[in-house]
Amino acid sequence: MTKFKIFGLAAALVFLNACGEASQPVALEIVNQNEVAGGLAEPLTLLESVIQQGVPEYLATVALQKYDEFAPKVRNPNYITMIDFSRHSGAKRFFLVERATGKVEATMTAHGVNSDPDRDGYAQYFSNTPNSRKSSLGSYIVEERYVGKHGASLRMDGLEATNSNARARAVVLHSAKYVADEKNKQGMSWGCPAVARVWIDRVIERLRDGSFLYAYGINKETASMQNTLLDQMVNWPGYKWVDEAEEAPLNGEGEEGD
């Protein structure tokens, strides 16, 4: 990304806070690039740094804009997570970004089985509906550590209409044996962005207790396609939410997870 484009983006991103004063977006923070390059390096913004390291420009731009929008809810500002569900599951699409240095670590992640009805590795349908077994898009706050069926995991709170049921559905960050860097296609969850077992300790250490996560994707599911009965069921007396982490099979779903 050229400096011209960055300066143009700066004009588009700068916003006014509640007091009417200009506030610098997180995308334009200058990062300690020496920590990444191992020596003297040209100063870069956070946005420039992550794009140079392979995060798609569209994902980085939107994720950092969303970070600014929900910044008052962020209690752990050290890491920002970006997920690109428009990529095939065999590609690295889970990006851990260290805010101070702009350093990016990338790995694999699973998507929900019903987000990928063709089972071809591409997530195309996303939902906030309980028991949909689909991934949910949007902004999250990564919250507390707990130990469940999949071992140590992290709960998440959805911040938008597209993912507001995340905690009730138990859409969480957990590890899974059906996710691994060497797989050409990952197994599928019931909506959780599961990571490989070798990654979970690192993910928990860095993201727990209030960090920001943004999940991007292209949703082919329209409002008319949503199962409105399921949406209504959550308000029925005695309705039991399906725990889409604990009740999902340990081996995942799909050819690579069976």
PyMOL commands that set and color helices and strands:
alter all, ss='L'
color gray80, all
select helices_A, chain A and resi 3-13+26-28+34-37+46-52+57-73+113-115+166-169+197-207+223-225+228-233
alter helices_A, ss='H'
color red, helices_A
select strands_A, chain A and resi 15-16+22-23+30-31+44-45+79-84+94-98+104-107+138-148+151-158+211-216
alter strands_A, ss='S'
color yellow, strands_A
deselect
rebuild
show_as cartoon
